[in-house]
Amino acid sequence: MIINKRIKTMSGIQWRLIFSLVCLLYSFNIKAQVTKQKIACIGNSITFGARLTHPETESYPAVLLALLNEKGYLNYEIRNFGIGGATMLRFGKPNLWSILDSLKNYPPNIVVIKAGTNETVGAPRLNWEHISEFEKDYSDFIAGIRKINPDCWIIICSPLDMVLETKDLTKERKDDLSARRPRIWELRQRIKKIAVKEHVIFLDLTKPFKGKPNLMTTTDGVHPNLNGYHNLGTLVFNCMRKKNIIIQ
């Protein structure tokens, strides 16, 4: 047959060229298979995993990654960008704004932002006294993410409720949280409106922790315990799956 004759008359150079092309296509295919989608979890000490013995495996981003793998969503990796005490407010010290530079070296496909707890702090940090700047700073931060990846999925979360029923709170701690707690619920509404304005996904983390001392660290009332962090990671995972952000 003509095809067989052509194959027999092909030179060694032609064979090597074909072999090289096949290897190149194969390498591209392998690279495409192993390139994982990047998830950036941005936030304060609750994102970092404060009060945990092993935040690298017990924080909510670690729980989220474990759930993704367990449920068959294997094409994802996660990086924890939690900063203790940080605010979305530019005024705050520390704040989250330095993370934008880090994202340039880790351009995310999905971003989860959980901010607001430290914004409720008044004197001497004076974060709450600058709360009128919150919406603009948040919108500018989202714009910064979109400059890095215009197609990035963005989830913004309301802060966890402060649980006054948590065991062994001191009177001083309870008084402080009692003053700050209404601000958490105000921020929940503010963040919900930001989500609408910026066309991003809103995830309510305030209501699921309301009146749940079993999910909070004893003597603390703000940071989750081990069960609380697992619950938080599950809420984020369920949101991603419900909104079809993740694919198997």
GILIN-V7256 format. One record per run of one state. SS is the DSSP state (alpha for helix, beta for strand, coil for the rest). FROM is the first residue (numbers start at 1). TO is the last residue. If there is no record, write none. Layout:
ss->(SS SS)
from->(FROM FROM)
to->(TO TO)
This chain:
ss->(coil alpha coil alpha coil beta coil alpha coil alpha coil alpha coil beta coil beta coil beta coil alpha coil beta coil alpha coil alpha coil beta coil alpha coil beta coil alpha coil alpha beta coil beta coil alpha coil)
from->(1 2 10 12 35 37 44 45 49 55 59 60 71 76 83 87 88 95 96 99 105 110 115 118 121 128 149 153 158 171 199 201 204 207 210 213 216 217 224 225 226 243)
to->(1 9 11 34 36 43 44 48 54 58 59 70 75 82 86 87 94 95 98 104 109 114 117 120 127 148 152 157 170 198 200 203 206 209 212 215 216 223 224 225 242 248)
